Amino acid sequence: MATVKITLVKSPIDRPHRQKNTLVALGLTKMHRTVEHVATPQILGMVKKVSHLVNVVNN
């Protein structure tokens, strides 16, 4: 399956709780951390909601 690498590049400070919770669900808790997930529709939907805070690289 295809994977995506997601890196947190902007701070979640002063963002709505839903966006903060989405970042935690993706495993992004600190700045400039990178996580790798399988590109399922659920993961891609979460990434779309916080796309202004993260960089995404498709593998």
ABEGO torsion letter per residue (X at the ends): XBBBBBBBABBABGBBAAAAAAAAAAGBABBGBBBBBBBBAAAAAAAAAAAAABBBBBX
